[in-house]
Amino acid sequence: MGFTQTPPQLSNPYLTDRVLQSVLRRAMPPALFEHFHEEANELGQVIADELYPQQLRERLIEPVHTPFDAWGRRIDHIEFTPLWQQMPQLATRFGLVWHGYDQSKGAHARLFQFGMVYLASAATDFYTCPLAMTDGAARALVESGNSALVQRALPHLTAREAHQLWTSGQWMTETSGGSDVGGTETRAECDADGQWRVHGRKWFTSAATSEMALLLARPSGGADGTDGLALFYCEPRDRGGRLQNIIVDRLKDKLGSRKLPTAELQLDGTPVELVGEASHGVRMIAPVLNQTRVWNALAALSVYRRGLQLLRDYAARRRVFGRMLSEQPLHQHTMAGLQAEFEAGLHLSLYVAEMLGKSELGLLDDRHRLLLRLLIPITKLLTGKQTVNGISEIVEGFGGAGYIEDTGLPALLRDAQVFSIWEGTTNVLSLDALKILSSDHSWAALHAALVALLSQAGTDFDAIAAQIREAYESAYAALHNEHGANRGEALGRGIAMTLGRCFALAVLLRHAAWSLRAEGDPRPAAAARRFSAHGLLCLQAGEALDSRILAIDELE
């Protein structure tokens, strides 16, 4: 029999994750890191032994929507995949939401939680999507001050027992599109009994099967635009499990994340409760967006890391041109570039997660809260693009096998694309960042944070530190030297990307200096050098003018 290539194997993803272990060893108290190490090791073994093989076996299985039973009764039943049916047990066993609310961990609760989320995400077939919205809903309810809803829902949203766990939906998107919710057509009316009911169509609901949802609707007589929207709490099913005046039109036929049942819903008098006042709902749902964007960043990097781990294992099994692929200099060069981008993204994301935990405890001053507001959309957009680009290169690294469906590898590329779309495209997030950057206070906060990070990196990386400062100053100049009202907006993506790469490198440099001293490990420094060589500045001279010229249809 002829040659047969040994496929890549997935070992315990935690035990092989140098970057995650090193970051958390530095950032956490020793006892808490040991606790994390034990839980993460256990989760990693479950992923290697059980979940990854199951994902490969269930590659072709997708959720199924059954609108009617055999007798014509409307039931709108959605059948999960077998792996998804196990996810409540996994989520509660490893506290994927709960850890973020565990007061015993103090300011490190979010760092602990998002370390586990990052480790788990690639193994859950996007079950971390409803978990992200669950976390966001819990945070939004806590910040709303609605004690009755907090008392009712929070114990379920943060449960440690599967039978007690609720997940939450986030029903915002309508047929008019995604991020611009000012034209929301869903209306809310309060009937004679004081019961609020909503009517409308929600076009993109990624948690149609959840036990609760937060949604935006316009109360009768409410003002136009976003200020006239209110935030409502909904439990889609009654005690008998029947949908309450909700019809599932269909499940979306998506490019990727196909295990995640995303539905189009019709709401026809669905009972809801007002979370706060009958206006300013967008402001009240903002905590959901903040949480889910951080989840998105760590989930994206989880998929990126899955691809890196599989390709690295494959390279140690694949012999070409007389030696192992892992020994080929050009392959090593390619892998080094992929690893550097991944490491910078993970360092930035965990830095944001750590800040988020401190913010929720009131431990950040105004400057750092402003910094966090800015870094959340920037981190999400940067890591989304890193993952799409990185996974594309990784799939290519397998050659023809990367193009064959039953290897499971093409699904990585399809799935990666969602991270640059969910919770705001790159352009939408860039506009969010620009709004915050319209204040000089924001630039001052950025500058102070960069100075602090670079001071911790010491003098061994002076040349790279100078590169960071130069790129930061170029981004500042690009926005402040604009000519014309829209030029700043046209440059928004380049400014946001530049600032994201500056911060990712600064955080990586800080850790590289620590790792050299404390661990004697030169790899973070090598990653910093390679990342800096990829470039930080994402702006080009004449960009705005060229954009206007090239955007014109060729036939005009």
HUMO-V929949 format. One line per field, one symbol per residue. phi: phi as a letter, one per 30 degrees, with the letter a starting at -180 (. if undefined). burial: # if it has 9 or more other C-alpha atoms within 8 Angstrom, else .. A space follows every 10 residues. Layout:
phi = ???
burial = ???
//
This chain:
phi = .ddbddddcc dedddccede dddddddcee ddddddeddd dddddddddc ddededdcec dbdbccdbdd ciddbhdccd dedddddedd ddechdceed cddddhdcdd ddeddddedd edcchidddd dddddddedd deddiddddd ddceeddcdc cddcdccbcb ccdcddkcdd cececdcbbc dddicdbcbl bcdbcdbdcd dbacbcacde idddiddddb cbcbcdcddd icdchbcdda cdccdbhddd dcbccccbid dbbddbddah dddddeeddd ddddeedddd dddedededd ddddddcccb hiadedcded dedddddddd ddddddeddd dddddddddd ciccdedddd ddeddddddd dddddededd deddedddid ddcceddide dedddddddc cdhjdedddd deddedddcd dddddddddd dddddddicd beddeddddd dedddddddd cdbjdcdedd cedddddddd dddeddddde ddddddddci cddddddddd ddddjcdccb didddddddd ddeddd
burial = .......#.# .###.....# #####..#.. .##..##.## #.######.. ######.#.. ..#.#####. ....##.#.# #.##..###. ########## ##....#### ########## ########.# ########## ##.#.#..## ..##.##### ##..###### ####...#.. #.######## ....###### ########.# #########. .#...##### ########.. ..##.###.. #....##### ########.# ######.### ##.####### ########## ########## #########. ...###.#.. ##...##### ########## #########. ...#..#### ########## ########.# ##.###.#.. .####.#### ########## #..####### ####.##... .##.##...# ..##..##.. #..##.##.. ##.###.##. .#....##.# ########## ########## ######.... .#.##.#### ##...####. ..##..#... ......
//
